[in-house]
């Protein structure tokens, strides 16, 4: 993993952390991956000690310190939501997550971050229909994947 990929991984884990979707385990894993790839930045290697953090603020501080290696900062909640949305849309488009699971994750983000609710309205509608109408799930799954592709084209 190159330096840019490592930065992007830490930024993504930080985004998921901001959304309440990542904890010390995910933070530690990105630190271990960085060490395995030969990173020598102390702030990045400190991520391996995430399980020793006793508070949410300490975990966030570890991520913030690691991002400072590149002059970056932890994403705001809105920025975090956009990073997570992009990741989930890619996973849906590449069939790395089921349509229902991806749409549920996007619905959760819409509930957590009002600024993106309008953008995610089609996904929220589709997963609601998928849950309510078992006879047409295949159609809704195809619509969810198509909406993910549309989201990626519109960015």
C-alpha positions as YAML, in Angstrom:
chain: A
units: angstrom
residues:
- id: 1
  name: UNK
  ca: [0.00, 0.00, 0.00]
- id: 2
  name: UNK
  ca: [1.47, 3.33, -0.98]
- id: 3
  name: UNK
  ca: [1.54, 6.49, 1.08]
- id: 4
  name: UNK
  ca: [-1.56, 7.92, -0.62]
- id: 5
  name: UNK
  ca: [-3.52, 4.69, -0.18]
- id: 6
  name: UNK
  ca: [-2.57, 4.59, 3.50]
- id: 7
  name: UNK
  ca: [-3.76, 8.17, 3.96]
- id: 8
  name: UNK
  ca: [-7.04, 7.33, 2.23]
- id: 9
  name: UNK
  ca: [-7.51, 4.24, 4.42]
- id: 10
  name: UNK
  ca: [-6.93, 6.24, 7.60]
- id: 11
  name: UNK
  ca: [-9.28, 8.96, 6.33]
- id: 12
  name: UNK
  ca: [-11.98, 6.38, 5.58]
- id: 13
  name: UNK
  ca: [-11.64, 4.74, 9.01]
- id: 14
  name: UNK
  ca: [-11.79, 8.21, 10.52]
- id: 15
  name: UNK
  ca: [-14.97, 8.91, 8.56]
- id: 16
  name: UNK
  ca: [-16.54, 5.65, 9.71]
- id: 17
  name: UNK
  ca: [-15.46, 6.48, 13.27]
- id: 18
  name: UNK
  ca: [-17.18, 9.88, 13.04]
- id: 19
  name: UNK
  ca: [-20.36, 8.10, 11.93]
- id: 20
  name: UNK
  ca: [-20.12, 5.61, 14.79]
- id: 21
  name: UNK
  ca: [-19.36, 2.74, 12.40]
- id: 22
  name: UNK
  ca: [-15.74, 2.04, 13.38]
- id: 23
  name: UNK
  ca: [-14.07, 1.50, 16.72]
- id: 24
  name: UNK
  ca: [-10.71, 0.59, 18.12]
- id: 25
  name: UNK
  ca: [-10.60, -2.72, 16.22]
- id: 26
  name: UNK
  ca: [-10.81, -1.03, 12.82]
- id: 27
  name: UNK
  ca: [-8.37, 1.67, 13.89]
- id: 28
  name: UNK
  ca: [-5.90, -0.95, 15.11]
- id: 29
  name: UNK
  ca: [-6.21, -2.90, 11.84]
- id: 30
  name: UNK
  ca: [-5.29, 0.12, 9.73]
- id: 31
  name: UNK
  ca: [-2.27, 0.69, 11.99]
- id: 32
  name: UNK
  ca: [-1.22, -2.93, 11.61]
- id: 33
  name: UNK
  ca: [-1.57, -2.70, 7.83]
- id: 34
  name: UNK
  ca: [0.57, 0.43, 7.84]
- id: 35
  name: UNK
  ca: [3.26, -1.30, 9.92]
- id: 36
  name: UNK
  ca: [3.15, -4.31, 7.61]
- id: 37
  name: UNK
  ca: [3.75, -2.01, 4.66]
- id: 38
  name: UNK
  ca: [6.78, -0.44, 6.29]
- id: 39
  name: UNK
  ca: [5.34, 2.83, 7.57]
- id: 40
  name: UNK
  ca: [7.69, 4.49, 10.04]
- id: 41
  name: UNK
  ca: [5.54, 7.46, 11.05]
- id: 42
  name: UNK
  ca: [5.06, 7.18, 14.81]
- id: 43
  name: UNK
  ca: [1.62, 8.80, 14.62]
- id: 44
  name: UNK
  ca: [0.48, 6.11, 12.16]
- id: 45
  name: UNK
  ca: [2.05, 3.26, 14.11]
- id: 46
  name: UNK
  ca: [0.31, 4.51, 17.26]
- id: 47
  name: UNK
  ca: [-2.96, 3.37, 15.67]
- id: 48
  name: UNK
  ca: [-1.93, -0.18, 16.59]
- id: 49
  name: UNK
  ca: [-2.43, 0.82, 20.25]
- id: 50
  name: UNK
  ca: [-6.04, 1.88, 19.72]
- id: 51
  name: UNK
  ca: [-7.32, -0.76, 22.15]
- id: 52
  name: UNK
  ca: [-5.51, 1.10, 24.96]
- id: 53
  name: UNK
  ca: [-7.52, 4.28, 24.40]
- id: 54
  name: UNK
  ca: [-10.01, 4.73, 27.21]
- id: 55
  name: UNK
  ca: [-12.25, 7.39, 25.67]
- id: 56
  name: UNK
  ca: [-13.83, 8.33, 22.38]
- id: 57
  name: UNK
  ca: [-11.72, 11.49, 22.38]
- id: 58
  name: UNK
  ca: [-8.50, 9.49, 22.72]
- id: 59
  name: UNK
  ca: [-9.45, 7.29, 19.74]
- id: 60
  name: UNK
  ca: [-10.30, 10.34, 17.69]
- id: 61
  name: UNK
  ca: [-7.02, 11.92, 18.73]
- id: 62
  name: UNK
  ca: [-5.07, 8.92, 17.45]
- id: 63
  name: UNK
  ca: [-6.78, 9.25, 14.07]
- id: 64
  name: UNK
  ca: [-6.27, 13.01, 14.00]
- id: 65
  name: UNK
  ca: [-2.57, 12.64, 14.82]
- id: 66
  name: UNK
  ca: [-2.13, 10.04, 12.07]
- id: 67
  name: UNK
  ca: [-3.82, 12.29, 9.50]
- id: 68
  name: UNK
  ca: [-1.59, 15.21, 10.49]
- id: 69
  name: UNK
  ca: [1.33, 13.27, 8.97]
- id: 70
  name: UNK
  ca: [-0.14, 14.42, 5.62]
- id: 71
  name: UNK
  ca: [-1.30, 17.81, 6.88]
- id: 72
  name: UNK
  ca: [-4.86, 16.48, 6.95]
- id: 73
  name: UNK
  ca: [-7.51, 16.61, 9.68]
- id: 74
  name: UNK
  ca: [-10.35, 14.35, 10.74]
- id: 75
  name: UNK
  ca: [-13.38, 14.80, 8.51]
- id: 76
  name: UNK
  ca: [-16.45, 16.63, 9.77]
- id: 77
  name: UNK
  ca: [-19.65, 14.63, 10.10]
- id: 78
  name: UNK
  ca: [-20.82, 15.87, 6.69]
- id: 79
  name: UNK
  ca: [-17.45, 15.05, 5.05]
- id: 80
  name: UNK
  ca: [-17.47, 11.67, 6.77]
- id: 81
  name: UNK
  ca: [-20.91, 10.91, 5.39]
- id: 82
  name: UNK
  ca: [-19.80, 11.71, 1.83]
- id: 83
  name: UNK
  ca: [-16.75, 9.46, 2.18]
- id: 84
  name: UNK
  ca: [-18.90, 6.62, 3.52]
- id: 85
  name: UNK
  ca: [-21.57, 7.12, 0.86]
- id: 86
  name: UNK
  ca: [-18.94, 6.95, -1.88]
- id: 87
  name: UNK
  ca: [-17.47, 3.77, -0.39]
- id: 88
  name: UNK
  ca: [-20.86, 2.07, -0.10]
- id: 89
  name: UNK
  ca: [-21.87, 3.12, -3.63]
- id: 90
  name: UNK
  ca: [-18.63, 1.59, -4.95]
- id: 91
  name: UNK
  ca: [-19.27, -1.61, -2.98]
- id: 92
  name: UNK
  ca: [-22.77, -1.83, -4.44]
- id: 93
  name: UNK
  ca: [-21.55, -1.10, -7.96]
- id: 94
  name: UNK
  ca: [-18.82, -3.74, -7.65]
- id: 95
  name: UNK
  ca: [-21.17, -6.26, -5.94]
- id: 96
  name: UNK
  ca: [-18.98, -6.41, -2.82]
- id: 97
  name: UNK
  ca: [-22.03, -5.85, -0.62]
- id: 98
  name: UNK
  ca: [-25.59, -7.03, -1.14]
- id: 99
  name: UNK
  ca: [-28.04, -4.43, -2.44]
- id: 100
  name: UNK
  ca: [-30.14, -4.68, 0.70]
- id: 101
  name: UNK
  ca: [-27.17, -4.29, 3.05]
- id: 102
  name: UNK
  ca: [-25.71, -1.37, 1.11]
- id: 103
  name: UNK
  ca: [-29.07, 0.41, 0.97]
- id: 104
  name: UNK
  ca: [-29.60, -0.16, 4.70]
- id: 105
  name: UNK
  ca: [-26.20, 1.40, 5.41]
- id: 106
  name: UNK
  ca: [-27.10, 4.41, 3.27]
- id: 107
  name: UNK
  ca: [-30.46, 4.74, 5.02]
- id: 108
  name: UNK
  ca: [-28.66, 4.80, 8.37]
- id: 109
  name: UNK
  ca: [-26.37, 7.60, 7.13]
- id: 110
  name: UNK
  ca: [-29.43, 9.54, 5.95]
- id: 111
  name: UNK
  ca: [-30.88, 9.24, 9.46]
- id: 112
  name: UNK
  ca: [-27.64, 10.31, 11.13]
- id: 113
  name: UNK
  ca: [-26.74, 13.22, 8.85]
- id: 114
  name: UNK
  ca: [-29.68, 15.40, 7.78]
- id: 115
  name: UNK
  ca: [-27.50, 17.25, 5.24]
- id: 116
  name: UNK
  ca: [-27.38, 14.15, 3.02]
- id: 117
  name: UNK
  ca: [-30.92, 12.86, 3.57]
- id: 118
  name: UNK
  ca: [-32.28, 14.42, 0.37]
- id: 119
  name: UNK
  ca: [-29.46, 12.98, -1.72]
- id: 120
  name: UNK
  ca: [-30.13, 9.52, -0.29]
- id: 121
  name: UNK
  ca: [-33.93, 9.68, -0.58]
- id: 122
  name: UNK
  ca: [-34.06, 7.26, -3.57]
- id: 123
  name: UNK
  ca: [-32.06, 4.64, -1.62]
- id: 124
  name: UNK
  ca: [-34.19, 5.10, 1.48]
- id: 125
  name: UNK
  ca: [-37.31, 4.60, -0.64]
- id: 126
  name: UNK
  ca: [-35.89, 1.53, -2.40]
- id: 127
  name: UNK
  ca: [-34.83, -0.27, 0.78]
- id: 128
  name: UNK
  ca: [-38.22, 0.47, 2.32]
- id: 129
  name: UNK
  ca: [-39.95, -1.05, -0.69]
- id: 130
  name: UNK
  ca: [-37.53, -4.01, -0.68]
- id: 131
  name: UNK
  ca: [-38.41, -4.71, 2.96]
- id: 132
  name: UNK
  ca: [-42.17, -4.34, 2.40]
- id: 133
  name: UNK
  ca: [-42.60, -6.11, -0.96]
- id: 134
  name: UNK
  ca: [-40.99, -9.56, -0.92]
- id: 135
  name: UNK
  ca: [-42.45, -10.52, -4.28]
- id: 136
  name: UNK
  ca: [-40.46, -7.80, -6.11]
- id: 137
  name: UNK
  ca: [-37.16, -7.90, -4.24]
- id: 138
  name: UNK
  ca: [-35.13, -8.80, -7.31]
- id: 139
  name: UNK
  ca: [-36.40, -5.70, -9.10]
- id: 140
  name: UNK
  ca: [-35.63, -3.48, -6.09]
- id: 141
  name: UNK
  ca: [-32.14, -4.97, -5.80]
- id: 142
  name: UNK
  ca: [-31.46, -4.10, -9.44]
- id: 143
  name: UNK
  ca: [-32.81, -0.59, -8.83]
- id: 144
  name: UNK
  ca: [-30.56, -0.18, -5.79]
- id: 145
  name: UNK
  ca: [-27.47, -1.15, -7.80]
- id: 146
  name: UNK
  ca: [-28.53, 1.17, -10.64]
- id: 147
  name: UNK
  ca: [-29.01, 4.03, -8.16]
- id: 148
  name: UNK
  ca: [-25.53, 3.39, -6.73]
- id: 149
  name: UNK
  ca: [-24.07, 3.62, -10.25]
- id: 150
  name: UNK
  ca: [-26.00, 6.85, -10.83]
- id: 151
  name: UNK
  ca: [-24.63, 8.28, -7.58]
- id: 152
  name: UNK
  ca: [-21.08, 7.48, -8.67]
- id: 153
  name: UNK
  ca: [-21.60, 9.13, -12.08]
- id: 154
  name: UNK
  ca: [-23.01, 12.26, -10.46]
- id: 155
  name: UNK
  ca: [-20.05, 12.94, -8.20]
...
